[in-house]
Amino acid sequence: MKQTRKTKVMKNYDIPGVSIALIHEGKMVWSNTYGYADIQNDREMTVMQWSGWTD
């Protein structure tokens, strides 16, 4: 994995994987994943489904 600011923060805080979404006016405008969902099996994070959010 390329060493970026995101991956440096993840390493510093021992975060194996993260999914990030940006919402603008109630609509998702960008999303991405970084890192691993399962380190032992070398399975990277993926966007599998939209889980929603509440106010």
C-alpha positions in Angstrom: 0.0 0.0 0.0 1.4 3.4 -0.9 2.3 5.4 2.1 0.0 8.5 2.2 -1.2 10.8 5.0 -4.2 8.5 5.4 -2.2 5.3 5.7 0.3 7.0 8.1 -2.7 8.0 10.4 -4.1 4.5 10.1 -0.7 3.0 11.1 -0.3 5.4 14.0 -3.7 4.5 15.4 -3.6 0.8 14.5 -6.6 1.0 12.1 -6.5 -1.9 9.6 -9.1 -0.5 7.3 -11.6 2.3 6.8 -14.4 3.2 4.5 -15.0 7.0 3.9 -18.0 8.7 2.2 -18.6 12.4 1.6 -22.2 13.5 1.7 -23.4 16.8 0.2 -27.0 17.9 0.5 -28.1 14.4 1.4 -26.4 12.6 -1.5 -23.2 10.6 -1.5 -20.7 12.5 -3.8 -17.6 10.4 -3.2 -16.6 7.2 -1.4 -13.5 5.1 -1.1 -11.9 2.5 1.1 -8.4 2.1 2.4 -6.6 -0.8 4.1 -7.7 -4.3 5.0 -11.0 -5.8 6.1 -9.1 -9.0 7.1 -5.4 -8.7 7.6 -4.8 -12.5 8.3 -6.3 -13.4 4.9 -5.0 -10.4 3.0 -8.5 -9.2 2.1 -8.7 -5.5 1.3 -11.6 -3.3 2.2 -14.4 -3.0 -0.4 -17.6 -1.1 -0.6 -20.0 -4.0 -0.3 -23.3 -2.1 0.5 -24.6 1.3 1.5 -25.7 1.1 5.1 -27.3 4.5 5.4 -27.2 7.0 8.2 -29.6 8.8 10.6 -29.8 12.4 11.8 
